[in-house]
C-alpha cells in the first residue's frame, strides 16, 4: 500500500463502525446495518456488563458489593456466582503488575482520524513507548486470538494513532469462563499496515445497496442473526411452506416450533437415505439421479499416518509441542483398556482423574426435554 494513509473526516458526527462489529462484518458485509441498529440486551448481556463492572471496580481499587451488582444488573443467584468464579479466576491467572508511572485508562473512547472507526478498549496501560490493553470476554463463546481478531486490531490501530511515539502494542483477551488468556503483540510498522484492509471492509459495508449476506459458522456469533433474512429469515420462509395462516408470516418463535421437529426428523432420514444409497450402489451399481448425474462409488487414494513412526520423528523436531497433534478421548482410553485387558476401565479412569489428566468442564447441549 502507499505510505500515505487515506485521511478521513475527523468530525465525531460522521458514521463510524464500532470495533466490536469488525469480526462479523468482515465475514458478512450486509450484517452492518443490522448490528448498527441493534440494542444489545438480555440476560447474557447483563452478565457481561456486570463482569466488566466488577473488573473496573477491582482496577480502581474500590470495594465490590456483590448484592448491589446482582440487584443492579438483575442477575439470578447462579449468574452472580458464575461472575464471582470468573472474577477470582481472573485475579489468579492475569497479571496486573504495571510500572507505577504507567497511565491506566478504563473504557476510554477512541476514534480513528484515518478511518471511520471507533471503540472502547476495556482497559489499557500506556508506559512510553509501549501500550498493553485487555479485553474481557465473559461469555462461553470462544474468540479468535489477537493476531487474527479484527476487533483487537482495530483497537491497536486507534491507539497507534493516538500515541505517535508508541513502538509496540500488546493485547490480552481474557476468557474466564473458558479458563484461557490469549495474547498477541504488534510493532508500529505492522499496525500501520492494517489501514488498507480495514478501509476495504468499511467501504464495502457502507455500500449498503451492494453488500451481500454471507452465511456460515460465524452466524451464531452475530447478535443480529435472529433478525437476519439470510439466517433466521430462511427458516420463516420454510415454515410458511409447511402451512400457515394465509397472508401472514410466521414470527421466528412460531417458525422454530414448526420446523425444528421436521429438521430433526429430516437429519435422521437423510443419514438413513445416504446409508441405503451406498448399499444400493454396492449391490446394483451406480444410481442414476438425472440426465447428467449419477451417484457412484469411486476409489480415491488417501494418505494415512502411522502414529508410531510419526511421533518419533515429530518428537525430534518439535519436542513437547508435538502434544498439539495428539487427540485422546475417554472413549479411546476405554477402548484401549478393553482391547489390551491390562487394567479395568473404571480403575484406569479414576487413576487419570487422580492425576488431573481427566477433569470436568461445563458444556452445553441442546435437546428436547419435558416441560
Secondary structure by P-SEA (a helix, b strand, c coil): ccccccccccccccbbbbccaaaaaaacccaaaaaaacccccaaaaaaaaaaaaaaaaaacccccaaaaaaaacccaaaaaaaaaaaaaaaacccccccccbbbbcccbbbbccccbbbbccbbbbcccbbbbbbbbccccccccccccaaaaaaaaaaaaacccccbbbbbbbbccccccccccccaaaaaaaaaaaaaaaaaaaccccbbbbbccccccccccccccaaaaaaaaaaaaacccccccccaaaaaaacaaaaaaaaaaaaaaaaaaaaaaaccccccccccccbbbbbbbbbbbaaaaaaaaaaacccccccccccccaaaaaaaaaaaccccaaaaaaaaaaaccbbbbbbbbbbbbcc
